């Protein structure tokens, strides 16, 4: 958490630059799911992704996007009761991706 706050602070003062390139969102979400699967299993939480398959990409920083999805999943798992379910979805709407 401290590391992330430091990164955000550097971003705010211009000391950190984010990439701006095409990123395939589906594989980015899948990588975050793989990272969080052990935490979900340990808590007996059913972890699922509902990713609409589309070939378009979003413009962004792949590492930061994956970190955002990983953080969302981590918090969701943390606050989901044992035996519950966490579902992350991503769909395309017009020219944007929504999760």
C-alpha positions in Angstrom: 0.0 0.0 0.0 2.8 2.4 0.9 4.5 1.6 -2.4 1.3 2.4 -4.3 0.9 5.7 -2.5 4.5 6.6 -3.3 3.8 5.9 -7.0 0.7 8.0 -6.9 2.6 10.9 -5.2 5.3 10.7 -7.9 2.6 10.7 -10.6 1.0 13.8 -9.1 4.2 15.7 -9.1 5.3 14.5 -12.5 8.0 12.1 -11.4 6.4 9.0 -12.8 5.1 8.5 -16.3 2.5 6.1 -17.3 2.6 4.3 -20.7 0.1 5.2 -23.3 -0.1 2.3 -25.7 -2.7 -0.2 -26.9 -3.5 -2.8 -24.2 -5.5 -6.0 -24.7 -7.8 -5.8 -21.7 -8.9 -9.5 -21.6 -5.5 -10.9 -21.0 -4.8 -8.1 -18.5 -7.8 -9.1 -16.5 -7.0 -12.8 -16.8 -3.5 -12.1 -15.4 -5.0 -10.3 -12.4 -7.3 -13.3 -11.9 -4.4 -15.7 -11.9 -2.6 -13.6 -9.4 -5.6 -13.5 -7.0 -6.7 -17.2 -7.4 -4.7 -18.5 -4.5 -6.1 -15.8 -2.2 -9.7 -16.7 -3.3 -9.1 -20.4 -2.8 -7.7 -19.9 0.6 -10.9 -18.1 1.6 -13.1 -20.5 -0.4 -14.3 -17.7 -2.5 -15.5 -18.5 -6.0 -13.6 -16.2 -8.3 -15.0 -15.6 -11.8 -14.5 -13.4 -14.8 -17.2 -12.4 -17.3 -15.2 -10.9 -20.1 -16.9 -10.1 -23.4 -14.4 -11.2 -26.0 -13.6 -8.3 -28.3 -10.5 -7.7 -30.4 -10.3 -3.9 -29.6 -7.7 -2.6 -27.2 -7.7 0.2 -24.8 -5.0 2.9 -24.6 -3.2 2.8 -21.3 -0.4 1.4 -19.2 -0.7 -2.4 -19.1 1.2 -2.8 -15.7 -1.0 -0.1 -14.0 -4.2 -1.5 -15.5 -3.4 -5.0 -14.2 -2.6 -3.5 -10.8 -5.9 -1.8 -10.7 -7.8 -5.1 -11.5 -5.6 -7.0 -9.0 -6.4 -4.4 -6.3 -10.2 -4.5 -7.1 -10.1 -8.3 -6.8 -8.0 -8.3 -3.6 -10.4 -5.9 -1.9 -13.4 -7.8 -3.1 -12.1 -11.1 -1.9 -11.1 -9.6 1.4 -14.6 -8.3 2.1 -16.5 -11.3 0.7 -17.7 -13.9 3.3 -16.1 -17.3 3.1 -17.9 -19.4 0.5 -19.0 -16.3 -1.4 -18.4 -15.3 -5.0 -16.5 -12.5 -6.6 -17.2 -11.8 -10.3 -15.3 -9.3 -12.5 -16.8 -8.4 -15.8 -15.7 -6.3 -18.7 -17.8 -5.3 -21.7 -17.4 -3.1 -24.6 -19.8 -0.2 -25.0 -19.4 2.0 -28.1 -15.7 2.9 -28.0 -15.0 2.2 -24.3 -14.4 -0.8 -22.1 -16.3 -0.9 -18.8 -15.6 -3.2 -15.8 
